[in-house]
Amino acid sequence: MAISGTLRLALKALSYGEADITKSYKIERAVKENIKSSRLLKPLYKTWNHSIKCGDHEVSVRLYTPSEQIRKPRMLLFFHGGGWVTESVDTYNNVCMYLAEKTKSRVASVEYRLAPENPFPNGLEDCYNAAREILLNPHLLEIHADELVLVGDSAGGNLAAAVSLMARDRGEFTVSKQILIYPLTNNDHTESSPFMSVHENGTDYLLTSKRICEYLSLYAAKPEDYRNPYFAPLLSEDLSNQPDTLIITAEYDPLRDEGEEYGKALIKAGNTAKVYRVRDALHGFFSLNARFKPVRNAYKLINTFLYGTGEI
């Protein structure tokens, strides 16, 4: 169902006068942690008690195992959204539970370090090391290298794309598939952005271009980071040898066009990529309950990409 005039007005009101996240990110984190899922999780997942050594710290990973798994399931390594600044494995419990349930596959959610306390590339290195640990030590989760799929939404989609680029460049492991859900791939969301979705959807649809710019400013350690392809994958001059890719975008999302452009760039570089735009959807829709039509449609696309059928 298309967005009605009444809903448009409500979205506009909610998008107006938002707090400066560069000053309020600690409050937003606390609020999100306080309203995180209270659903009883124990019957639906088990925690993989494993910590990955990453320099002078450890990265934790939470494993979700559905009650019923498909034959020869994939392992979905998930990087959460939140602009690299807010959100956590805890606040994404429901998302990862639904992902495990609807794909009948195991999901491993990475607790990467957040900016601005740990700016680029710290969180990215955590995600890379989690993928590296699993792929170079397949006995940990009893998987084959081609069974691991990188998945991320929003900032997490950015991290998944960057991990794939980094894996190719470092040559330590190979990623076979990645799923990027409304990913951030570019570095400019100001009035000079080349993408119409920034101008059309950047003020009245909850996620604003102003907020995206604030997130980027918190994520970057220095101005030069904005030009780094690991920071903004669409800037990469070489997108060859990338995983088979599924990109899902949302119609009313300021990030829509850059996600779709990344898919086109991957194809131009000789990769296999499929790009789908979910109609009547806003940025963040994947976090909604799976009964909502845009979410159902996204899972059909994901299961077709993973297993060749939309219904599992």
PyMOL commands that set and color helices and strands:
alter all, ss='L'
color gray80, all
select helices_A, chain A and resi 5-15+21-34+93-103+122-136+138-140+145-147+155-170+196-201+209-219+223-227+233-235+256-268+285-287+293-307
alter helices_A, ss='H'
color red, helices_A
select strands_A, chain A and resi 50-54+57-64+75-79+106-110+148-153+177-181+244-252+273-282
alter strands_A, ss='S'
color yellow, strands_A
deselect
rebuild
show_as cartoon
